[in-house]
Amino acid sequence: MAEKIDSRAVGLDVGLAFIRWLTGAENLHYGFWTGLDVTAGNLKAAQEAYTAKLFGYLPEGRLRILDIGGGAGETARKLIDLGHEVQIVVPSAFLAQRCRKNAPGAVVHECTFEDFTGTGPFDLCLFSESFQYIPLAESLPKCAALLAPGGQVLVADCFRTEAYKGRQAHGPQPGGGHPLAAFREALNRSAFRVAAEEDITDAVAPSIDLEQQLFNVIGHAVTRVSDEIRAKKPAAHWTLGRFIGLFLSKKRRANLMRRLTGTDRNAQAFRRFNRYLILRLEQTA
């Protein structure tokens, strides 16, 4: 039996290759755009500014850090360069391989946070755009068990606002994450309290506009080529359409073209449906 194509790994590979070509690094996170024009040429500077903002919330001293959902390892490498000891938890085999390449000084655990069996202790549990993927019932309680006395949690991620009523109500919208109210409730029941908090929604929201601009460029190219083939080679256009239909349903093709040519995924929608917060949490006892 033929092996199933790992479309997620292919997508990550292509995406990382593009980001690496554009910026020279494999950062998967938002940019911090305060003071920067929103252009592809400034993406590297915006992502570096994001990292600088995040690192400004690190506790003092040399830290034992558990980087939960560590992406391609770029953040871990920078933390190691600062003298910290880092372990990474990442569920994707492809990303685990990139972490080992980009952050050879880190210990990489290829598993979900829920399945992580390490014991630490750690001085910091770090969630950089990964907190939203872990059930609220699992994340903070597990952190409490892994942290040394005085250890902290650093979260940088999107949370859904009360304006978001679900995909059926609004269609696909940028951002994501746990409902902010539900997170606040879970935090109140946890062993942590907020030591520091900053809302950086406005600073990261332009990343959505830049992403959509890229898709629109691709969409323009696809539409332009399709129109030319339809006008000059209608039989070939019909055959190509039938061939594509073997792999993508009509609904999926429509969703793809809406993604490539639409403009409803934008910074304004992101601001309405999300709050992007940086939170440093300390133990209550």
N, C-alpha and C positions, 0 to 999 in steps of 0.2 A: 504494500500500500504506500502511495506517495505521501511524503511528509507534508503537513499543513504549512502553508506560507505564514511566517510570523510577520504580519503586517505592521504590528507595533514596533518591532525591532527595525524593520525596513524604514518606517517613518522616522524613528529616532535617528537612525544612521544618516538619512538624507538631511534631516533638520540640523543635526550637529555639524555635518559637513558644510552646510550653507553658513551657519553661524561662525564656524571656524574660518571659513573663507572671508567672511565679512569683517570679523573682529579679531581674528587670531586666537580666539579662546573658545571654549565649549560651555559657555554659560547658558543655562536654560531659563533664567529668571527675568523678571521685569527690569526695566531701566528706571532710574530716578532722574527725572527730566528738568528739575528746577534749574533755571539759568541756561538751558540748552535748547537749541532749535530741534524740532522733532524731525530728524532726517536719518536715513540709514547710516550716513557717515558719522553720526554722533552716537550710534548705538553702543559702541564699545565704551565711550566716556560715560554714558548713562548707566550702563551695567556696573562699571567701576564705581560710580558714585553711589549706586545702590549698596554695593558691598561695603563701602566706607561707612555709609549710614548704619548698616546692620552691625558692623564691627564696633561701632561707637557704643553699642549696648552690651558688649562683652564685659563680664566681671573682671576685676583686676587680677593680675598674677598669671602664672602658668597653669593652664587648665587641662583637665582630662575631659575631652568633649566627645559626646555621641552625636554624630551628624546623621539625623534621621531623614531618609529620603534624600541622599546626598547628590542627586543629579549625576553629572559626569565627573565629579571629583574636583572641580575647579575651586570651590569654596574650601574644601578640606586642604587642598594644597596651600592655599594662602594662609590658612590657620596654622599649618605645620611650619610654614616659613616664619611665622611670628613666634614660634617656640612652643606651640601647644601640642598635646598628644591627642590624636584623633582616631576614632573608630567610626566607620560608615555602615549604616544599614540601608540597603537598597534592594527592592524586590526583583528588578529587571536584570536578567543575565547580561544583556547588552550593556546596560549602564554600569553594572559591576565590573565588567571588563574595562570600560573607559575609566572608572575610578582607579583601578589598579595601575592603569597607564598614566593618568594625570596626577595621581597622588600616591606614588609608590611608598611613601612613608606611613600611609594609613593602613589600618586593619579593616578589611572589607568583609561584611557579612551579607551574603546574598539571600535575603529573606525579607518578609514583611516585618514591621515593628511588632505586630501582634505575635509573631512566631519567634522573635529574637529571644535567645536563651542566655545571653550574656548577663553577668551579674554586676559589672562595674567594680567599685563604685565610680561614678562620674561626677565632675564638678558642674557640668552643663549638658543639658539635653537641648539640641538645636533643631528647630523645625523651620527651614527656609522654603516656603511654598510647598510644604508637605503635610502640614497639620490637617488640612482639609480632607486628606485621603484616609485618615485614621478615625475610627468611631470614637465619639467623645467618651464613651464608657471605658475605652481602652487607653487613651493617650496619657492623660494626666495621672491616673492611678499607677500606670506602669512606670512613668517617670519618677514618681515618688519612691517606688521600690528600687530604682536604679541609682538614685542620687546619693552622694555622700552628705553628711550633715552640713547644712549651709549651702548645698548645691542649688542651682537655679535652672529655670527653663526659659529659653528664648524662642519666641514665635514670631515669624514674619509671614503673613498670609492674608488671603481674602476671606471675608465673612459676608454672607448674604444679609442684606437689609430687610426690613419689614415690607418694603415695596415689592420684593420678589415673591411672586405667588406660584412659581413653578413653570416648567417648560410648556405645559399645556396652555397656560395663561399668556405667556409672553413669547413663546418660541425660544430657540437657542439664544442665549445671552452671554456676553463675555463675563469672565470672572468665575466665581464659584465659591465653594466652601460651606462650612456649617452656618446655619442661621446664627446671627450675632447674639440674639436673645438666648438661644439654647446654649451657646458657649458660656455666656455670663452665668447662667444657672448652673452649668456643670462646674464652672470655676468656683462658685460659692459653695458647692458640695465637696470640693477637692481639698487637698492638703496644701494649697497654694493661694497666694494673694498677689495682686498686681503691685510690683515695685516701681515699674516705669511703663508708660504707654504713649505711643504717638500714632496719630492718624496721618498716613502719607498717601491717601487715596489720590489726591489731586496731582501729586508728583509722579505717580506711576501710571496713571490713567492714559497718558499719551502713547504708551507702549501699544495699546489696543489700536489706536489710529495708524501707527506705523505698520503693525502687522497686517491690518486690512488693506493698506496701500500696497503692500507686497502682493497680497492675493489679487487685488484689482489689476496690477500689472500683468500677472500671470493670466487672469481672466480675459484681459484685453487681447493678449497674444492668442489665446485659444479661440476666442470669438472671431478674431480677424482671420486666422487661418481657416477656421470652419466656414466662414462666409465666402472666402475665396474659392475653396474646394467646391462648395455648393454651386457657386456661379459658373465655374469653369469645368468641373468634373462631377456632375450630379450623380452619376452612377457610382463613382468612387466614394462620394459622400454618403450615399445610402449604405454601401457595403461597410464603410467604417462605422457608421452608426449601429448597424446590426452586430458588428464585432464587439464594440464597446458594450452593447446590451448583454453579451454573454457573461460579462463580469460585474456590471452594475445595473441594478434595477432602475426602472423609470424614476422612482422616488429618490433613490440615491443620486442619480444623475441630476435631478432637479435641485437637491440639497447642495450638491457640489457646485453647480453653476450659481446658485444663490450666494454661496460662500465666496466664489471667485468674482462675482460681479456686483454683489450687494454693498450697501453702505450702512446697514442698520447696526452692525457690530462696531461701535465707536466709543470714544472716551466718555461722551455724555451718558450713554447707556451704562457704561461701567460704573460711573459715579452714582447713578441712580440705584443700581441693584447691588452694590458692593461697598464695603469699607475695608480698606487695606490697612492693617494695623501691625505695628511692631510692639510686642509685649514682652517685658522681662518679668518673670514670675519668681517669687521667693517662697520658701517653705514657711508655713505658719507656726511651726513648732520645731 
